[in-house]
């Protein structure tokens, strides 16, 4: 089936509009990530300046039961231990599937891009702006108990 010239022009314009939209979203995401990384770096600098004690960051299963070593040290940002930041400013989502092997040997993890809105889209419906979370964590100092640990 061949397209009429008008239909081809319309399809081309829609493809171009979609491409422009995708590029715009990618630029916005990159800007958000850059801003979030700057906030995390500021948190690390302040945590070090205030002498906040670093702790081994453990990965935890999604249900909060099992934990395992990661080889990372830093600070937990959430009281459930699901998010941590290392001394080098890397951001980690620590809630991962943990099997018997990981429980015994530990788990190797890679950092993720920090979001400006932590927990957005999560099932529990709770989210918090990254600057607010970081300020709360700094204000708590070393009085930041991790529930379930």
Phi, psi and omega in degrees: 000125179265148179269147174287157181306321180295319179293321179295317178298318180297314180297319178297318181293324178293318177298317179296318179297319178295317179298315180298318179297315179298317178297319179297317178296320180296319178295318179296318179296318179297319179295319178297315180297317178299314179297317180295320178297321177297319179296317180294318178299320176296321177299312181300315180300317180289322179297317178294315180301321181277353179075027178298132182289134174272154180225159173297131178269120180260140171282153179224151178291158182303330180273000178082003183280280185284148174230161175208159181291149176240343186081005181260148171231150181167220183231139171282138177264335181244151182289343177271000177075016184274348180223136178220161176231133179274170179296340179269001177089011177278140184258132183231132166274116188262358178272109184219160174294132180237120176258182181300316181299313179295322179298326180273317186262344187094180184224140175263126185237155173247152179291161176237165176287129177286142176268158174283337177239104184281128178087004179298130179084001179289158183296327183283352176077001180266129174220160181212143178294137182305315180300325179292314179299314181296319178295318178300316182295317178296316181297330180285341181061224180274000177271072183224073182294142178262118181291138178085011179240000000 
